[in-house]
Amino acid sequence: MLKLKGLKKAVGEYNWCKNAPCWRADLMFDTSTGELWTDSFYGYNYSWNEYHDKDIINLSLLMRTEGECIISMKTIKAFCEKHFKIA
C-alpha cells in the first residue's frame, strides 16, 4: 500500500492556479510512489509537461473524466483509495 505524499501542497497550488487569472494547472500523480504535485502554466497558450513514465498520470484530468469535479484533499484521498492502492 502506498501513502499519498505532498497532498496538502499540491491541492493548495492547484486551487490557487485555478482561481488566478491567466493560470492553468494539472494535478499530477505518480502511481508508483504516491507523490502528488501541481504542474502550473501561465498565459493563454496551451502548454503541458510531457512525462515518459507510465506511472505518472494527470490525476485532475482522470478525476474529471470519472465525474469528480471538485479537487480537494478529501476528494483526492477518496479517489486514490478507490482507484489505486493508497492507504
Phi, psi and omega in degrees: 000137178265160174243138178293136180237131177082018184300307184299313181296314182297317180293319178299313179294318181300310182292327176298313181297321181295333182261355181264139178296141175071011180248148175225149183218150171237132176269117185256152184217130175262109185289346179270335183245340183086006182282136175244145174203168180247128168266120181244148185223138179250140175111179185265350177282136179281120178224168181201164172263137180255124180250136179253049181222120184296342182275348181263122182233158173274096185293321180297320178293316179298318180296317178297320179299325180275003176093005179265105185265345181262124177257108177216170179300319182295312183291324178294314180300314180297318180296315181291324176296323182285318189259341182228167180273074183247134178261000000 
